[in-house]
Amino acid sequence: MKPIAIGYLRSDISGAAQNWDEIRIRALAKRYGYDLVKTIVFTPRTPDPITRLITTADQTAAEAIFTPYLAHLGTELPSILIRTCDVITVDDENTYARSYFVCHDPTVIT
């Protein structure tokens, strides 16, 4: 059984590349061995997007969230999100592993 993942992006940040970003999310999740169960697309008007993303991750039992790059999550990687599951960025293939960040509580993650 493969670990579950969800994709996440903001439509205003992806812009015309939204379909391409979704394809890249699916491809990387597959390459990393995840079962991508859904991709969530929010707009800048979506209220409390990080809380909604965490709720979806909890409901789907997701082990990871794939996003094109960190700007889709805001100006900083939310510590509450990284405590929920791993965050993997597609552009640079960085993995922000919850096991690391749960033990090390940085004030700013860049």
C-alpha positions as CSV (number, residue, x, y, z in Angstrom):
1,M,0.0,0.0,0.0
2,K,1.4,3.4,-1.0
3,P,1.4,6.4,1.4
4,I,-1.3,8.9,0.6
5,A,-0.5,12.4,-0.6
6,I,-2.5,15.5,-1.6
7,G,-1.5,18.3,-4.0
8,Y,-1.9,21.9,-3.2
9,L,-1.7,25.1,-5.2
10,R,-3.0,28.6,-5.4
11,S,-4.6,29.5,-8.7
12,D,-3.4,33.1,-8.5
13,I,0.2,32.0,-8.1
14,S,0.1,29.3,-10.8
15,G,-1.8,31.5,-13.2
16,A,-1.8,30.2,-16.7
17,A,0.6,27.4,-15.6
18,Q,-2.0,25.8,-13.3
19,N,-2.6,22.7,-15.5
20,W,1.1,22.3,-15.9
21,D,1.6,22.6,-12.1
22,E,-1.0,20.0,-11.5
23,I,0.7,17.6,-14.0
24,R,4.0,18.1,-12.3
25,I,2.5,17.5,-8.8
26,R,1.0,14.2,-10.0
27,A,4.2,13.1,-11.7
28,L,6.5,13.8,-8.7
29,A,4.1,12.2,-6.3
30,K,4.0,9.1,-8.5
31,R,7.8,9.1,-8.9
32,Y,8.2,9.3,-5.1
33,G,5.8,6.4,-4.6
34,Y,2.8,8.2,-3.2
35,D,-0.9,7.7,-4.0
36,L,-2.1,11.3,-4.8
37,V,-5.7,11.2,-3.8
38,K,-6.6,14.8,-4.7
39,T,-5.2,18.2,-5.6
40,I,-6.7,21.2,-3.8
41,V,-6.8,24.5,-5.6
42,F,-7.5,27.7,-3.6
43,T,-7.8,31.3,-4.6
44,P,-6.6,34.3,-2.6
45,R,-10.2,34.7,-1.4
46,T,-10.2,31.3,0.3
47,P,-10.7,31.8,4.0
48,D,-8.0,30.2,6.2
49,P,-6.4,28.1,3.5
50,I,-3.8,26.5,5.7
51,T,-6.4,25.3,8.3
52,R,-8.5,23.9,5.4
53,L,-5.4,22.2,3.9
54,I,-4.6,20.6,7.3
55,T,-8.2,19.4,7.7
56,T,-8.1,17.8,4.3
57,A,-4.7,16.2,5.1
58,D,-6.2,14.8,8.3
59,Q,-9.3,13.5,6.6
60,T,-7.4,11.7,3.9
61,A,-4.7,10.5,6.2
62,A,-2.1,12.1,3.9
63,E,1.6,11.6,4.7
64,A,2.7,14.4,2.4
65,I,1.5,17.6,0.6
66,F,3.0,18.3,-2.8
67,T,3.1,21.9,-3.9
68,P,4.9,23.6,-6.9
69,Y,7.0,25.8,-4.5
70,L,6.7,27.3,-1.0
71,A,5.1,30.6,-2.2
72,H,1.9,28.6,-2.6
73,L,1.8,28.2,1.2
74,G,2.6,31.8,2.1
75,T,5.7,33.8,2.9
76,E,6.9,31.1,5.4
77,L,6.3,27.4,5.7
78,P,3.6,27.2,8.4
79,S,4.9,25.2,11.4
80,I,1.4,23.9,12.1
81,L,1.3,22.4,8.6
82,I,4.7,20.7,8.9
83,R,3.6,19.1,12.1
84,T,0.8,17.4,10.2
85,C,2.7,15.9,7.3
86,D,5.7,16.3,5.1
87,V,5.7,19.1,2.5
88,I,7.4,18.4,-0.8
89,T,8.1,21.2,-3.3
90,V,8.0,20.2,-7.0
91,D,10.3,22.9,-8.4
92,D,13.4,22.1,-6.3
93,E,12.2,18.7,-5.0
94,N,12.9,19.7,-1.4
95,T,11.3,17.7,1.3
96,Y,10.4,19.4,4.6
97,A,10.0,16.4,6.8
98,R,7.8,16.6,9.8
99,S,10.1,14.3,11.8
100,Y,12.8,16.9,11.6
101,F,10.7,19.9,12.3
102,V,8.8,18.3,15.2
103,C,12.2,17.9,16.9
104,H,13.6,21.3,15.9
105,D,11.2,24.2,16.3
106,P,12.6,27.0,14.1
107,T,11.1,30.4,14.2
108,V,11.6,31.0,10.5
109,I,12.0,28.3,7.8
110,T,13.5,29.4,4.5
